[in-house]
Amino acid sequence: MAMSHVHIDGGLGRFDIDPSLHDVNYERVQTDSDGNFRLSTKATGAFYLAFTGVGHEMMQVPLIVESATNLQVEAQLRPVQYLDNLNNVEVFFNVLDGRPSAKGTRNKMGKRSDGTYVAEISTELPSLNYVLVNVGGSPSKFSPPFSSGTMADIYEYWNFGVYFSVIHSRDNIARITFDPAKLKRSEVPGKIRFIDSTCIQASFADLQDRFAKVKEGHDLAFREHFKAGKSFKEFSYDWTRIAADLRRSIENETVQILRDELIIEYLELATISGKGIDRSYLKKRLQEVSPLSLGWVYHVTAAEQMPTYATNGKKYLDRILAEHPNRNFRAQLMLVLCTSAKTEHRQAEYLRLFYRLINDFPDTPAGRAAKDSWYPRGKIKPGVDIPDFSFVSLDDPSIKLTKTGFREKYLLIDFWATWCGPCVGELKFLHKAYEMYHSKGLEMLSISFDQSPDIVRRFRSRKWPMPWHNVVVDENDQPDVSLSFEVAFPKPILVDPKGKIIEMHDNLRGEDLAKTLKKYLGGRR
């Protein structure tokens, strides 16, 4: 191969460019000219070991590292499976973030009489990186639809197993030629082998590989069922033989992490439509698996189902979310739970999980995905009028709190909930600010997204009385309020006496809250 790498990664099979996104040391090494490599890490936990190369599909294998160990691994990568018809090939160029762009980003390649394809791109850059689109027909779930092409001065690793071809431009023109005759077409299968087949890592990878084949059998039967014109309700897969084999393996396994994997696999079978699963046996075995087991990292959807299949499953799931050592896994599991709650219209649960995800895991792939997909932005900002509102006072239901009712006063609005740790952490600063500035014209309105008013009443009866205006948004109204105010937790907003937003976010948190209020109210009597 022109270039190849070996990666160890703490994310869930993701290969992000920025290593700071992971809570372990991110490592990648380039193999030498013979394909040999040596890779080391100080991290322990659940990872993926991945192999990538120019013109080949990425392969990865789960890697459990519980203590210092030396491993020898061999990998053979499957060549990219190219399409027979390449007439739609396009070149996608200068796609790395932070690089200046040439004119455009994607060009159709023109076919010449000798069967090659050519694209000429005007650019003032000394070099141009590119990949080809619409050339690969690989069925691998890991392989993106890009190819490195057949022309390059050098190669650069990009992401997700993709390599850039880099060419040097001349006279402000980059000329790219793609020659299908140079493609290496081969059906050689990909495979990964641990030299010591008896090591725990080899055994764990073998269990996962066998289980993947079991699920492939189910998926094939499911597709055939639909091809026959039958309905979803009619489909039922018989797990009896496979479940019996798993039970025998569980009873015979003495290594805890391997036993955990087998039990979690049995749980995953139970979550897939079919028959032959002994739920009482499953419930008993699940008691043996720790919420902190590294095996959960590779079975996010199974972990989601613990409340359904395990004794005290809700508490068990909460402990995974709070304490599991793999932070990326916890964030990914929270995203799965959040998505389910949103899809099933469990709005209060969705909002609680969503704001916990974007506040506690903003630097993870799952946290970023949630924020990019669901987080409203842009309308609520300094300089615009606060939206109209009408809330029933928590302390006196006969009182309605409205936007016009706070005219001639400075109003500090605080969106919060008792389950939001950062929100509760702000209360000492809010109490101090209220004590200092209420007599000078400051009103405060705390808007809670808790599940019921009683939760907030109990909370206020203890350490934090919150002696200002309080409301609890009804669960049915939370989506509309959240959309109107672009709610985040905590989200303080300062409104001037005319109803215009003048400050937000960090300027109104912690010690900065009093400093900001002093700017507007410090001279008032």
Secondary structure, DSSP 8 states (H G I E B T S, - for coil): ---EEEEEESSSS---S-GGGSSS--EEEE--TTS------S--EEEEEEEEETTB--EEEEEEESS-----EEEE--B--B-S--TT-EEEE--STTS---S-SEEE-EE-TTS-EEEEEE-SSSEEEEEEES-B----TT--SEE--S--SEEEEEETTEEEEEEE-BTTEEEEEE-GGG--------EEEESSTTSHHHHHHHHHHHHHHHHHHHHHHHHHHHHTT--GGG---B-HHHHHHHHHHHHH--SHHHHHHHHHHHHHHHHSS-B---HHHHHHHHTTS-TT-GGGGG-HHHHHTHHHHSTTHHHHHHHHHHH-S-HHHHHHHHHHHHHHHHHTT-HHHHHHHHHHHHHH-TTSHHHHHHHHHH---SSS-TTSB----EEE-SS-TT-EEESGGGTTSEEEEEEE-TT-HHHHHTHHHHHHHHHHHGGGTEEEEEEE--S-HHHHHHHHTTT----SEEEE--TTTHHHHHHHHT--SSEEEEE-TTSBEEEEGGGGSTTHHHHHHHHHHTT--
